[in-house]
Amino acid sequence: MTTKFDELLGRFHAYLACVDNALVRDAVARIGWDMPARALEPHPLGCVRHLDDAADLAPPAAKPLVQWLAQQRNVLRWGQTYTEADFGKAFIDNYGWLEVFGTRGHFANDEVAAGLLILGPEIVYPDHHHVAEEIYIPLTGGTEWRMGESGFRQREAGEVVHHAANVSHAMRTGREPLLALYIWRGGPLAQKSTITGTVAQGRN
């Protein structure tokens, strides 16, 4: 029987399949999409309020996925790696991620993890790095991204952002929220990320 979560995986896959990028095509081709579902309790967070704006801002190819997320936000298991003690209340109130598949996601996969990250407006996600290779595709524009020693650079919706293993990176939103699709592969899928001199549990 098809469930709403099968629809989530289908829309997630359908968007990735239309991204015209060699790195993304390789990642999609290597994923076994017939994954067993997990029964997870819903865990909505305050950051999901930004999904309405994200649905308006998303490019046409991403709208079916983002509109579905906005409609079904309260039945999904959203997570946070950090606490208010790490980066403050404003960050925590505007931050969260949804693992679609992986070691803790709605679908089980021990080889690769993928999902979506939300950051509200005017939020800085500090520099961090991890062993796993990371592919990001922002589904909203206007956010500035930094990698390595370079400065912040604005990325457009649909632009592919690649972080190789152990390369430091950071994000800084402007007036609009960020909704970004991510893929983690080639390393521990729940590794402790090193962030501005501290170690924090989890991905993203």
N, C-alpha and C positions, 0 to 999 in steps of 0.2 A: 504494500500500500504506500502510495506517495504521500509524504508529509510536507509541512511547510518548510522543514529544514532541507529536504531534498530540493525544494524550490530555491532556497538560499544557495546551495551548492551549485545548482544549475545556472543561476544568474551570475554567480561569481565566475564560473568556468566560461560562460558565454562572453562575458566582458573581456576576460583575459585572452580568449581566442581571437578577438578582433583587434588586439593591440599589435601594431605593425612594428615590431622590434625583435631583432634576432635573439637577444638575451632572454626576453620574455617567451618567445616561441620555444626556445630550448627548454626553459623551465616548465612550461605547460606540457610539452611532449614527454617529459620525464616523470610527470606525476601520474600515478595510477588513480584514476578518478572514481573507481568503484570502491568506495571506502565505507566501512561500517559506521553507522551512526551511534552516538553516545546519548544517553538520557541525562541531560544536564538541567539543573534547576535554573529558572530565570534569575538574572541578577542585573537589573537596570541600574544605571548610574546617572548622576546629574548631567554629565556631558552629552547624553543622548538628546537633550533638547536642541542641540545644534544640527541634528539631522534634517530638520525641516529646511533650514537655510542651505545645507549641503545639497539637498534634493533640487532646490532651485538653481544652484550654482553648477551642478554637475553637467558635463558635456553630454550630448545626446546618447552616445554609446554606453555611458555609465548610468543613465537615468533609471532604467529598469531595476538595476541592482540597488541604487541609492534610495529610490522610492520605496522599494520593498523593505529595506532596512528601517526607513522612517515609519512605515506602517506597522512593522512587527517588532519595534525596538524593545518593548517590554516583555517579550517572551524569550529573549536571547540572553546568553550569559556573558555579560561584559566584565572585564577585569581591569585591575590597576596593579602596576608593579610597585609603585611608591606610596608613601603616606604623606600626610600633611607635614610631618616633621622633616621630611626630605626637602621639599620645595615650596611649602606654604599652601594655605587654603585655596588661593586663587588658582593655582596649578591643578590641585586635586579636583576642584569643582568643575574643571574644564578639560579633563583628560581621562581617557579610557581606551581600551582595545577589545576587539572581538576576535577570538581565534575561531575561524571557520573550520579549519582542520589542522591537526597536529597532535601533540602528546596530551593536550588538555582541551581541545576544541570540540565543536559539535559533531565532527567526524574524526575518526581515529586514523592517524598517520604517523609512523615513527621515523619517516625519512625526510619529511619536509613539513614546515608549518606555514600557514598563510591566513590572513585575516584583514582586519581594518583597524586603523588608528584614528581617533578623534582628538583634536586639539581646538579649544575655543579661541576666539579672537584675542589678540594682544598677549599671547603666551609664548614664553621661551622654553623650549625643551633643551636642556644643557647638553654639552658635548658628552658622548658616550661611545663605547665600542664593544665588540664581542667577536668571538671566533667565527660564528656563522656568517656566510655571505648573505647580504640583504638586498632585495630588489624592492623599491618603492615605486608606486604610481599614484601621485596625488590626483584625487578626483574633484578637487576644488583648486582654484588658482590663488595667487596672491601671497602664498607663504614663501619665506626666504629659507634656503637650505645652505648649510656649510659642511664641507668635507675636508678633512686633513687640516692643513695650515692655511687654506684659502679663506677668503671672506664670504659673507652671506651673499647668495644670489637667488633672485626670485625664480621660481619654477612654475610653469603653466600646468593646468589640468591636463592629464594624459601624458605628460612628459615622464620618461623613465629615469629614475634616479638609482644608481648602482653604488652600493657600499661594499667594497671587498672586505675580506676577513681582517679584523683588528684595525680598521680605519676609523678614526674618530669622526663623528658627524653630529650635527645639531640642527634644530628647526626653530624658526621664529615666525609666528603668525602676525598678520596685520589686522585689518578691520573685519576680515571674514574668517570663519572657522576653516580648519583643515580636516578633510576626510581623505585618508590615504590608504590604498591597498598595499599590503606588504607580503613578501615571500621570503622565508628564511630557509636556507639549505646549506649543506656542506659543513655543518658543525653542530654542537649540542643545541637542541631546540628549546631548552629551558635554562640556558647558561646564565650565570650571574654576570650582568653587564657592568663594566667599570665606568663610572660616571663622575667626572670632575673630582677624581681622587678618592671616591667612595665606591663600595661594591654594593649593588642593589640586585635583588633576586628578580629574575624573569627576563622576558624578551621585550623588544621595542625600545 
